[in-house]
């Protein structure tokens, strides 16, 4: 029995290394933004940090992961200005 082929038959596939790297990167940026927003009492920064940490669970495409992540990071940059 090949477990990987059985999982693929059910429609489950392992994420690519680029997806895993992006999820870790944006999750770490989100954690730092969350901590900074909580310390400095900036609510927008805090919630953008939460969004950066949680959105990889809702996105399955690698290109969409990077697109949404970059948009949220741009929001962090504009909130800082």
The first five atom37 places (N, CA, C, CB, O) and aatype in JSON, in Angstrom:
{
  "aatype": [20, 20, 20, 20, 20, 20, 20, 20, 20, 20, 20, 20, 20, 20, 20, 20, 20, 20, 20, 20, 20, 20, 20, 20, 20, 20, 20, 20, 20, 20, 20, 20, 20, 20, 20, 20, 20, 20, 20, 20, 20, 20, 20, 20, 20, 20, 20, 20, 20, 20, 20, 20, 20, 20, 20, 20, 20, 20, 20, 20, 20, 20, 20, 20, 20, 20, 20, 20, 20, 20, 20, 20, 20, 20, 20, 20, 20, 20, 20, 20, 20],
  "atom_mask": [
    [1, 1, 1, 1, 1],
    [1, 1, 1, 1, 1],
    [1, 1, 1, 1, 1],
    [1, 1, 1, 1, 1],
    [1, 1, 1, 1, 1],
    [1, 1, 1, 1, 1],
    [1, 1, 1, 1, 1],
    [1, 1, 1, 1, 1],
    [1, 1, 1, 1, 1],
    [1, 1, 1, 1, 1],
    [1, 1, 1, 1, 1],
    [1, 1, 1, 1, 1],
    [1, 1, 1, 1, 1],
    [1, 1, 1, 1, 1],
    [1, 1, 1, 1, 1],
    [1, 1, 1, 1, 1],
    [1, 1, 1, 1, 1],
    [1, 1, 1, 1, 1],
    [1, 1, 1, 1, 1],
    [1, 1, 1, 1, 1],
    [1, 1, 1, 1, 1],
    [1, 1, 1, 1, 1],
    [1, 1, 1, 1, 1],
    [1, 1, 1, 1, 1],
    [1, 1, 1, 1, 1],
    [1, 1, 1, 1, 1],
    [1, 1, 1, 1, 1],
    [1, 1, 1, 1, 1],
    [1, 1, 1, 1, 1],
    [1, 1, 1, 1, 1],
    [1, 1, 1, 1, 1],
    [1, 1, 1, 1, 1],
    [1, 1, 1, 1, 1],
    [1, 1, 1, 1, 1],
    [1, 1, 1, 1, 1],
    [1, 1, 1, 1, 1],
    [1, 1, 1, 1, 1],
    [1, 1, 1, 1, 1],
    [1, 1, 1, 1, 1],
    [1, 1, 1, 1, 1],
    [1, 1, 1, 1, 1],
    [1, 1, 1, 1, 1],
    [1, 1, 1, 1, 1],
    [1, 1, 1, 1, 1],
    [1, 1, 1, 1, 1],
    [1, 1, 1, 1, 1],
    [1, 1, 1, 1, 1],
    [1, 1, 1, 1, 1],
    [1, 1, 1, 1, 1],
    [1, 1, 1, 1, 1],
    [1, 1, 1, 1, 1],
    [1, 1, 1, 1, 1],
    [1, 1, 1, 1, 1],
    [1, 1, 1, 1, 1],
    [1, 1, 1, 1, 1],
    [1, 1, 1, 1, 1],
    [1, 1, 1, 1, 1],
    [1, 1, 1, 1, 1],
    [1, 1, 1, 1, 1],
    [1, 1, 1, 1, 1],
    [1, 1, 1, 1, 1],
    [1, 1, 1, 1, 1],
    [1, 1, 1, 1, 1],
    [1, 1, 1, 1, 1],
    [1, 1, 1, 1, 1],
    [1, 1, 1, 1, 1],
    [1, 1, 1, 1, 1],
    [1, 1, 1, 1, 1],
    [1, 1, 1, 1, 1],
    [1, 1, 1, 1, 1],
    [1, 1, 1, 1, 1],
    [1, 1, 1, 1, 1],
    [1, 1, 1, 1, 1],
    [1, 1, 1, 1, 1],
    [1, 1, 1, 1, 1],
    [1, 1, 1, 1, 1],
    [1, 1, 1, 1, 1],
    [1, 1, 1, 1, 1],
    [1, 1, 1, 1, 1],
    [1, 1, 1, 1, 1],
    [1, 1, 1, 1, 1]
  ],
  "atom_positions": [
    [[0.83, -1.18, 0.0], [0.0, 0.0, 0.0], [0.88, 1.26, 0.0], [-0.95, -0.01, 1.21], [1.79, 1.39, 0.82]],
    [[0.6, 2.14, -0.91], [1.33, 3.4, -1.01], [0.46, 4.51, -0.45], [1.74, 3.69, -2.49], [-0.53, 4.91, -1.07]],
    [[0.83, 5.02, 0.7], [0.02, 6.02, 1.39], [-0.07, 7.31, 0.6], [0.59, 6.29, 2.77], [-1.12, 7.95, 0.57]],
    [[1.04, 7.73, -0.05], [1.04, 8.97, -0.81], [0.06, 8.91, -1.97], [2.44, 9.28, -1.32], [-0.67, 9.87, -2.21]],
    [[0.03, 7.8, -2.68], [-0.91, 7.69, -3.81], [-2.36, 7.62, -3.32], [-0.58, 6.44, -4.65], [-3.26, 8.09, -4.01]],
    [[-2.59, 7.05, -2.15], [-3.94, 7.02, -1.59], [-4.4, 8.42, -1.2], [-4.0, 6.09, -0.36], [-5.55, 8.79, -1.43]],
    [[-3.5, 9.21, -0.62], [-3.85, 10.59, -0.27], [-4.12, 11.42, -1.51], [-2.72, 11.22, 0.55], [-5.03, 12.25, -1.52]],
    [[-3.33, 11.21, -2.57], [-3.54, 11.94, -3.81], [-4.86, 11.54, -4.45], [-2.38, 11.7, -4.78], [-5.51, 12.37, -5.09]],
    [[-5.26, 10.29, -4.29], [-6.54, 9.85, -4.82], [-7.7, 10.54, -4.09], [-6.67, 8.33, -4.7], [-8.76, 10.74, -4.67]],
    [[-7.5, 10.89, -2.83], [-8.52, 11.6, -2.07], [-8.52, 13.11, -2.35], [-8.3, 11.37, -0.58], [-9.4, 13.83, -1.88]],
    [[-7.54, 13.57, -3.12], [-7.46, 14.99, -3.46], [-6.54, 15.77, -2.55], [-8.82, 15.6, -3.42], [-6.52, 17.0, -2.61]],
    [[-5.77, 15.1, -1.71], [-4.84, 15.78, -0.81], [-3.43, 15.7, -1.38], [-4.9, 15.17, 0.61], [-2.96, 14.62, -1.74]],
    [[-2.76, 16.83, -1.44], [-1.38, 16.86, -1.94], [-0.51, 17.64, -0.97], [-1.32, 17.48, -3.36], [-0.99, 18.52, -0.26]],
    [[0.75, 17.31, -0.96], [1.7, 18.02, -0.11], [2.03, 19.37, -0.73], [2.98, 17.18, 0.1], [2.11, 19.48, -1.95]],
    [[2.21, 20.4, 0.08], [2.55, 21.72, -0.47], [3.98, 21.72, -1.01], [2.38, 22.81, 0.6], [4.83, 20.94, -0.59]],
    [[4.22, 22.63, -1.94], [5.55, 22.76, -2.52], [6.49, 23.43, -1.52], [5.51, 23.55, -3.84], [6.03, 24.1, -0.59]],
    [[7.8, 23.28, -1.7], [8.75, 23.97, -0.82], [8.6, 25.49, -0.86], [10.16, 23.59, -1.18], [8.81, 26.15, 0.15]],
    [[8.24, 26.04, -2.01], [8.03, 27.49, -2.11], [6.83, 27.93, -1.27], [7.81, 27.91, -3.59], [6.86, 29.0, -0.67]],
    [[5.8, 27.1, -1.22], [4.63, 27.42, -0.4], [4.98, 27.37, 1.09], [3.47, 26.45, -0.7], [4.59, 28.26, 1.85]],
    [[5.71, 26.36, 1.5], [6.1, 26.22, 2.9], [6.98, 27.4, 3.32], [6.84, 24.89, 3.13], [6.8, 27.96, 4.4]],
    [[7.94, 27.77, 2.46], [8.81, 28.91, 2.76], [8.0, 30.19, 2.9], [9.87, 29.07, 1.67], [8.22, 30.97, 3.83]],
    [[7.06, 30.42, 1.96], [6.23, 31.62, 2.02], [5.35, 31.66, 3.26], [5.36, 31.72, 0.78], [5.2, 32.71, 3.88]],
    [[4.78, 30.52, 3.62], [3.92, 30.48, 4.8], [4.72, 30.78, 6.06], [3.23, 29.1, 4.93], [4.25, 31.49, 6.95]],
    [[5.93, 30.24, 6.14], [6.78, 30.52, 7.3], [7.22, 31.99, 7.32], [8.02, 29.61, 7.3], [7.22, 32.63, 8.37]],
    [[7.6, 32.5, 6.17], [8.06, 33.89, 6.08], [6.96, 34.87, 6.48], [8.53, 34.2, 4.66], [7.18, 35.74, 7.32]],
    [[5.79, 34.73, 5.88], [4.71, 35.66, 6.18], [4.16, 35.44, 7.59], [3.58, 35.52, 5.17], [3.69, 36.39, 8.22]],
    [[4.21, 34.22, 8.09], [3.8, 33.97, 9.47], [4.73, 34.65, 10.46], [3.77, 32.48, 9.73], [4.28, 35.2, 11.47]],
    [[6.03, 34.62, 10.17], [7.0, 35.28, 11.05], [6.84, 36.8, 11.0], [8.43, 34.89, 10.65], [6.89, 37.47, 12.04]],
    [[6.64, 37.34, 9.81], [6.4, 38.78, 9.69], [5.12, 39.16, 10.43], [6.31, 39.2, 8.19], [5.06, 40.19, 11.09]],
    [[4.1, 38.32, 10.32], [2.85, 38.57, 11.03], [3.02, 38.54, 12.53], [1.82, 37.56, 10.62], [2.43, 39.35, 13.24]],
    [[3.82, 37.61, 13.03], [4.07, 37.54, 14.48], [4.78, 38.8, 14.96], [4.9, 36.3, 14.82], [4.43, 39.35, 16.0]],
    [[5.77, 39.25, 14.21], [6.49, 40.47, 14.59], [5.57, 41.69, 14.53], [7.7, 40.68, 13.67], [5.63, 42.55, 15.4]],
    [[4.72, 41.76, 13.51], [3.79, 42.89, 13.39], [2.77, 42.85, 14.53], [3.07, 42.86, 12.03], [2.42, 43.89, 15.08]],
    [[2.29, 41.67, 14.88], [1.34, 41.53, 15.97], [1.95, 42.01, 17.29], [0.88, 40.08, 16.11], [1.32, 42.76, 18.03]],
    [[3.16, 41.57, 17.57], [3.82, 41.98, 18.81], [4.07, 43.48, 18.85], [5.14, 41.22, 18.99], [3.88, 44.12, 19.88]],
    [[4.51, 44.03, 17.71], [4.77, 45.47, 17.64], [3.46, 46.26, 17.8], [5.46, 45.85, 16.31], [3.42, 47.27, 18.5]],
    [[2.41, 45.79, 17.15], [1.12, 46.48, 17.25], [0.55, 46.44, 18.66], [0.14, 45.88, 16.28], [-0.1, 47.39, 19.1]],
    [[0.78, 45.34, 19.35], [0.29, 45.23, 20.72], [1.06, 46.13, 21.67], [0.36, 43.79, 21.2], [0.48, 46.76, 22.55]],
    [[2.38, 46.18, 21.49], [3.21, 47.02, 22.36], [2.97, 48.5, 22.13], [4.68, 46.71, 22.14], [2.9, 49.29, 23.08]],
    [[2.83, 48.88, 20.86], [2.67, 50.31, 20.55], [1.2, 50.73, 20.47], [3.35, 50.63, 19.24], [0.91, 51.88, 20.16]],
    [[0.29, 49.81, 20.75], [-1.15, 50.07, 20.75], [-1.64, 50.59, 19.39], [-1.51, 51.07, 21.84], [-2.48, 51.49, 19.33]],
    [[-1.11, 50.02, 18.32], [-1.56, 50.34, 16.96], [-2.45, 49.2, 16.5], [-0.35, 50.55, 15.98], [-1.96, 48.12, 16.17]],
    [[-3.75, 49.43, 16.46], [-4.71, 48.37, 16.18], [-4.62, 47.86, 14.75], [-6.11, 48.87, 16.46], [-4.8, 46.66, 14.51]],
    [[-4.35, 48.72, 13.79], [-4.26, 48.28, 12.4], [-3.06, 47.36, 12.22], [-4.15, 49.49, 11.44], [-3.16, 46.33, 11.56]],
    [[-1.93, 47.71, 12.82], [-0.74, 46.86, 12.74], [-1.0, 45.52, 13.4], [0.47, 47.56, 13.39], [-0.6, 44.48, 12.89]],
    [[-1.67, 45.54, 14.53], [-1.99, 44.31, 15.25], [-2.85, 43.4, 14.38], [-2.72, 44.64, 16.57], [-2.55, 42.21, 14.26]],
    [[-3.91, 43.92, 13.77], [-4.8, 43.07, 12.98], [-4.19, 42.65, 11.65], [-6.1, 43.79, 12.72], [-4.5, 41.57, 11.15]],
    [[-3.33, 43.48, 11.07], [-2.6, 43.04, 9.88], [-1.65, 41.89, 10.23], [-1.82, 44.21, 9.25], [-1.46, 40.98, 9.43]],
    [[-1.06, 41.95, 11.42], [-0.21, 40.85, 11.88], [-1.0, 39.57, 12.05], [0.46, 41.22, 13.18], [-0.53, 38.49, 11.68]],
    [[-2.19, 39.67, 12.62], [-3.04, 38.48, 12.77], [-3.41, 37.92, 11.4], [-4.32, 38.83, 13.58], [-3.4, 36.7, 11.2]],
    [[-3.75, 38.8, 10.47], [-4.1, 38.35, 9.12], [-2.92, 37.66, 8.44], [-4.58, 39.53, 8.27], [-3.1, 36.64, 7.78]],
    [[-1.72, 38.2, 8.61], [-0.54, 37.58, 8.02], [-0.26, 36.2, 8.61], [0.68, 38.47, 8.21], [0.22, 35.31, 7.91]],
    [[-0.57, 36.02, 9.88], [-0.33, 34.72, 10.5], [-1.38, 33.68, 10.08], [-0.33, 34.85, 12.01], [-1.06, 32.5, 9.99]],
    [[-2.61, 34.11, 9.83], [-3.69, 33.15, 9.62], [-4.07, 32.88, 8.17], [-4.87, 33.62, 10.33], [-4.61, 31.82, 7.88]],
    [[-3.8, 33.81, 7.26], [-4.3, 33.63, 5.9], [-3.69, 32.44, 5.16], [-4.05, 34.86, 5.11], [-4.36, 31.92, 4.27]],
    [[-2.46, 31.97, 5.45], [-1.97, 30.8, 4.72], [-2.83, 29.54, 4.89], [-0.56, 30.5, 5.15], [-2.77, 28.63, 4.07]],
    [[-3.62, 29.49, 5.95], [-4.51, 28.35, 6.15], [-5.69, 28.37, 5.18], [-5.01, 28.33, 7.57], [-6.3, 27.33, 4.93]],
    [[-6.02, 29.53, 4.64], [-7.17, 29.67, 3.75], [-6.78, 29.69, 2.27], [-7.92, 30.93, 4.09], [-7.66, 29.61, 1.41]],
    [[-5.5, 29.8, 1.97], [-5.03, 29.93, 0.59], [-4.28, 28.66, 0.2], [-4.11, 31.19, 0.42], [-3.43, 28.18, 0.95]],
    [[-4.61, 28.11, -0.97], [-3.95, 26.87, -1.37], [-2.96, 27.03, -2.52], [-4.99, 25.86, -1.75], [-2.1, 26.18, -2.71]],
    [[-3.07, 28.11, -3.29], [-2.16, 28.33, -4.41], [-0.94, 29.12, -3.96], [-2.87, 29.07, -5.55], [-1.05, 30.06, -3.17]],
    [[0.23, 28.74, -4.46], [1.47, 29.43, -4.09], [1.46, 30.87, -4.57], [2.68, 28.69, -4.65], [1.87, 31.76, -3.83]],
    [[1.01, 31.1, -5.8], [1.02, 32.48, -6.32], [0.07, 33.36, -5.52], [0.62, 32.49, -7.81], [0.34, 34.55, -5.31]],
    [[-1.04, 32.79, -5.06], [-1.97, 33.58, -4.26], [-1.41, 33.84, -2.87], [-3.32, 32.85, -4.16], [-1.65, 34.91, -2.3]],
    [[-0.67, 32.89, -2.33], [-0.03, 33.08, -1.03], [0.91, 34.28, -1.06], [0.74, 31.81, -0.61], [0.89, 35.12, -0.16]],
    [[1.74, 34.34, -2.1], [2.68, 35.46, -2.21], [1.97, 36.76, -2.55], [3.74, 35.15, -3.26], [2.37, 37.82, -2.05]],
    [[0.93, 36.73, -3.37], [0.2, 37.94, -3.71], [-0.49, 38.56, -2.51], [-0.82, 37.65, -4.77], [-0.36, 39.77, -2.27]],
    [[-1.21, 37.75, -1.75], [-1.9, 38.26, -0.57], [-0.89, 38.69, 0.49], [-2.86, 37.19, 0.0], [-1.08, 39.71, 1.16]],
    [[0.18, 37.92, 0.65], [1.21, 38.26, 1.64], [1.88, 39.58, 1.33], [2.24, 37.17, 1.71], [2.11, 40.39, 2.23]],
    [[2.2, 39.8, 0.08], [2.82, 41.06, -0.3], [1.85, 42.23, -0.13], [3.32, 41.0, -1.74], [2.26, 43.32, 0.25]],
    [[0.57, 42.01, -0.42], [-0.42, 43.06, -0.22], [-0.57, 43.41, 1.26], [-1.78, 42.63, -0.8], [-0.68, 44.59, 1.61]],
    [[-0.58, 42.41, 2.12], [-0.68, 42.68, 3.56], [0.59, 43.36, 4.08], [-0.95, 41.38, 4.33], [0.52, 44.22, 4.96]],
    [[1.73, 42.97, 3.55], [2.98, 43.63, 3.96], [2.99, 45.08, 3.48], [4.21, 42.87, 3.4], [3.51, 45.96, 4.17]],
    [[2.43, 45.33, 2.3], [2.32, 46.71, 1.82], [1.4, 47.51, 2.75], [1.78, 46.75, 0.37], [1.65, 48.69, 3.0]],
    [[0.36, 46.88, 3.26], [-0.51, 47.53, 4.23], [0.24, 47.88, 5.49], [-1.69, 46.66, 4.57], [0.03, 48.95, 6.06]],
    [[1.13, 46.99, 5.95], [1.95, 47.29, 7.12], [2.86, 48.49, 6.85], [2.79, 46.06, 7.5], [3.02, 49.36, 7.71]],
    [[3.45, 48.51, 5.66], [4.35, 49.61, 5.31], [3.59, 50.93, 5.25], [5.02, 49.33, 3.97], [4.09, 51.95, 5.74]],
    [[2.41, 50.93, 4.67], [1.63, 52.16, 4.57], [1.09, 52.59, 5.93], [0.48, 51.98, 3.59], [0.91, 53.79, 6.17]],
    [[0.82, 51.63, 6.82], [0.35, 51.98, 8.15], [1.47, 52.65, 8.96], [-0.16, 50.74, 8.89], [1.21, 53.5, 9.81]],
    [[2.7, 52.26, 8.68], [3.84, 52.85, 9.37], [4.08, 54.29, 8.96], [5.09, 52.03, 9.1], [4.57, 55.1, 9.75]],
    [[3.73, 54.62, 7.72], [3.98, 55.96, 7.19], [3.09, 57.02, 7.79], [3.81, 55.96, 5.71], [3.2, 58.19, 7.43]]
  ]
}
